[in-house]
Amino acid sequence: MTYCVGMILDQGLVLMSDTRTNSGVDNISVFSKMSTWRVPGERIISVMTAGNLATTQSVISQLEERTKAPEDRGNSLLRAPTMFQVASEIGKLLRATIQETQDENGARGKGRFTASIILAGQIAGMEPRLFMIYPEGNFIEASFDTPFFQIGETKYGRPIILRGYDKTMSFEDAAKLLMVSFDSTLKANLSVGLPLDLMVVERDNYEPIHERRIHADDEYFQSISSRWGDALRTAFHSLPDYSFKSE
């Protein structure tokens, strides 16, 4: 399984993903689920993937090839004029890849090769944008009502983001919020694991202003995990006592 979150703020974009892949409890490995392409001063585009690893890596490899295609071979990831068109192209590619893989595997392939993608980025002269792309190739865009997207093992970390998110928050607070969300997911589901990849993209800055890989021995993440657990216990014990006695 996996867990990835893309968040849009007034200041820009914050992305985080785990790196665990497994095919059973005795076959666990680390594989980056975040890929980024950039044209200095003109655009930055990042995708995070969840689902069948063969499918997602096929899509990423094809996107990488398109960035190297000559001009006469049509639009590439780095030449599409809008983020909407980038989302449309990636959606078509994802749907075609899934369909091709399922066709090759016949009945055994149905439902086994699905994947979903979070797309984030900005093209010069336009707003930062965030999309969720579904296996069918269709997609939705982040809005005031839906300012962040999750893919993979979403249920454990979602309540924390819902309670803590504020579009005006600082990048530092957003990163801290995501670390709490990921820590809760890690505690609840063994299929999501460290290290974590974090990237912060400031509005109108087409290079990440912060990138890091968070390993299990990261002191800050360990502190967040420990103090969040302590804070939850303190909050629980501060709640009004429940009584079995009738009122």
C-alpha positions in Angstrom: 0.0 0.0 0.0 1.0 3.6 0.1 0.1 7.0 1.4 0.6 10.3 -0.4 -0.8 13.8 0.3 -0.8 16.9 -1.9 -1.9 20.2 -0.2 -2.4 23.6 -1.8 -1.9 26.7 0.4 -2.0 30.5 -0.3 1.8 30.3 -0.4 2.1 27.3 -2.8 2.2 23.5 -2.6 3.3 20.9 -0.1 3.7 17.3 -1.0 4.6 14.2 1.0 4.7 10.5 0.2 5.9 7.3 1.9 8.3 4.9 0.0 7.2 1.5 1.1 6.4 -1.2 -1.4 5.6 -4.8 -0.5 4.5 -8.1 -1.9 3.8 -9.7 1.5 5.3 -9.4 4.9 8.7 -10.9 3.9 9.2 -8.8 0.7 9.4 -5.1 1.6 11.4 -2.5 -0.2 11.9 1.2 -0.6 10.8 2.9 -3.8 10.2 6.6 -4.4 6.6 7.5 -5.3 7.3 11.2 -6.0 8.6 12.3 -9.4 9.3 15.9 -10.4 10.1 17.7 -13.7 11.1 21.3 -14.0 12.0 24.0 -16.5 13.8 26.8 -14.6 11.8 30.0 -14.4 8.9 28.5 -16.5 7.3 25.5 -14.8 7.5 22.7 -12.2 5.4 19.6 -12.3 5.3 16.8 -9.7 3.4 13.6 -9.5 2.8 11.1 -6.7 1.5 7.6 -7.4 -0.4 4.9 -5.6 -1.4 1.5 -6.7 0.2 -1.3 -8.7 3.9 -0.6 -8.8 4.4 -2.0 -12.4 1.6 0.3 -13.6 2.8 3.4 -11.9 6.4 2.9 -12.9 5.3 2.3 -16.5 3.4 5.7 -16.5 6.4 7.5 -14.9 8.8 6.0 -17.4 6.6 7.0 -20.3 6.3 10.6 -18.9 10.1 10.7 -18.6 10.4 9.6 -22.2 8.0 12.4 -23.3 10.2 15.0 -21.7 13.0 13.9 -24.0 10.9 13.7 -27.2 11.9 16.0 -30.1 9.6 18.9 -30.9 8.1 17.2 -33.9 6.6 14.4 -31.8 3.9 16.5 -30.3 3.2 17.8 -26.8 5.4 16.6 -23.9 5.0 17.0 -20.2 7.1 20.1 -20.4 5.4 21.8 -23.3 1.7 21.5 -22.5 0.4 25.1 -22.2 -1.7 24.6 -19.0 -1.7 22.3 -16.0 -5.2 21.2 -17.0 -3.8 19.8 -20.3 -1.0 18.1 -18.3 -3.6 16.4 -16.2 -5.6 15.4 -19.3 -2.5 13.9 -20.9 -1.5 12.0 -17.8 -5.0 10.8 -17.3 -5.1 9.4 -20.9 -1.7 7.7 -20.4 -2.8 6.2 -17.1 -6.0 4.8 -18.5 -4.2 3.4 -21.6 -1.5 1.8 -19.5 -4.0 0.1 -17.2 -6.1 -1.1 -20.1 -3.1 -2.5 -22.0 -1.8 -4.4 -19.0 -5.2 -5.8 -18.2 -5.6 -6.9 -21.8 -2.2 -8.7 -21.7 -3.2 -10.5 -18.6 -6.8 -11.4 -19.5 -9.3 -12.2 -16.8 -6.4 -12.4 -14.2 -5.6 -8.8 -14.8 -8.9 -7.3 -14.1 -8.7 -4.9 -11.1 -5.1 -5.9 -10.3 -3.3 -3.1 -12.2 -5.1 0.0 -11.1 -3.4 3.1 -9.9 -4.1 6.7 -9.0 -2.1 9.9 -9.2 -1.8 13.3 -7.5 -0.5 15.9 -9.9 0.8 19.3 -8.6 2.6 22.2 -10.2 2.7 25.6 -11.7 3.3 27.1 -15.1 4.5 30.7 -15.4 1.8 33.2 -15.5 -0.8 30.9 -14.0 -1.8 29.7 -10.5 -0.4 26.7 -8.7 -2.8 23.8 -9.3 -3.4 20.4 -7.7 -5.3 17.5 -9.3 -6.4 14.0 -8.4 -6.3 11.6 -11.4 -8.3 8.4 -11.2 -7.6 5.0 -12.9 -10.3 5.7 -15.5 -8.3 8.7 -16.7 -10.7 11.4 -15.4 -9.6 13.9 -12.7 -10.7 16.6 -10.3 -9.0 19.8 -9.3 -8.4 21.0 -5.7 -10.8 23.8 -4.7 -11.8 25.8 -1.6 -13.9 22.9 -0.5 -11.3 20.3 -1.3 -7.9 21.9 -0.7 -5.9 18.7 -0.4 -5.8 15.2 -1.9 -4.8 11.8 -0.5 -4.2 8.6 -2.3 -3.4 5.1 -1.0 -4.1 4.4 2.7 -6.0 7.6 3.5 -8.3 6.9 6.3 -6.0 7.1 9.3 -4.4 10.4 8.5 -7.3 12.2 7.0 -9.1 13.4 10.3 -5.9 15.1 11.4 -5.6 17.1 8.2 -9.3 18.0 8.2 -8.9 19.4 11.8 -5.6 21.1 11.3 -5.6 22.5 7.8 -5.7 26.2 7.1 -5.0 27.6 3.6 -3.2 30.6 5.2 -0.8 28.4 7.3 2.9 28.6 6.9 4.9 26.0 5.0 6.5 24.9 8.2 3.1 24.3 9.9 1.9 22.4 6.9 4.9 20.1 7.0 4.4 19.5 10.7 0.7 18.8 10.1 1.6 16.2 7.4 4.2 14.6 9.6 1.5 14.1 12.3 -0.9 12.7 9.6 1.8 10.3 8.4 2.8 9.3 11.9 -0.8 8.3 12.6 -0.9 6.3 9.4 2.4 4.5 10.1 1.2 3.6 13.6 -2.1 2.1 12.2 -0.9 0.4 9.0 2.3 -1.6 8.4 1.9 -1.3 4.6 2.9 2.4 4.9 6.5 3.0 6.0 9.5 5.2 6.3 11.4 6.9 4.8 9.1 9.7 3.7 9.7 12.2 0.9 8.7 15.9 1.5 8.7 18.7 -1.1 7.6 22.3 -0.7 7.0 24.5 -3.8 6.5 28.3 -3.3 4.2 30.2 -5.5 6.0 31.6 -8.6 9.2 29.8 -7.7 9.8 27.0 -10.1 12.3 25.2 -8.0 11.4 23.4 -4.7 12.4 25.7 -1.7 12.6 22.6 0.5 13.2 18.9 -0.2 14.1 16.1 2.2 13.9 12.4 2.9 12.8 11.6 6.4 14.3 8.4 7.7 13.4 6.4 10.8 16.2 8.0 12.8 15.2 11.6 12.0 15.2 13.4 15.3 12.5 15.9 14.4 10.1 13.2 13.2 10.8 11.1 16.3 10.0 14.2 18.4 6.7 14.8 16.5 5.7 11.2 17.0 6.5 11.1 20.7 5.0 14.5 21.5 1.8 13.9 19.5 1.2 10.7 21.4 1.7 12.5 24.7 -0.6 15.3 23.6 -3.3 12.9 22.7 -3.1 11.2 26.1 -3.2 14.6 27.9 -6.2 15.7 25.8 -8.0 12.4 26.5 -7.6 12.7 30.2 -8.7 16.4 30.2 -12.1 15.4 28.7 -15.1 15.4 31.1 -15.5 12.0 32.9 -18.2 9.7 31.8 -20.5 8.3 34.5 -22.6 5.2 34.6 -24.8 6.8 37.2 -28.1 8.2 36.0 -28.5 11.9 36.0 
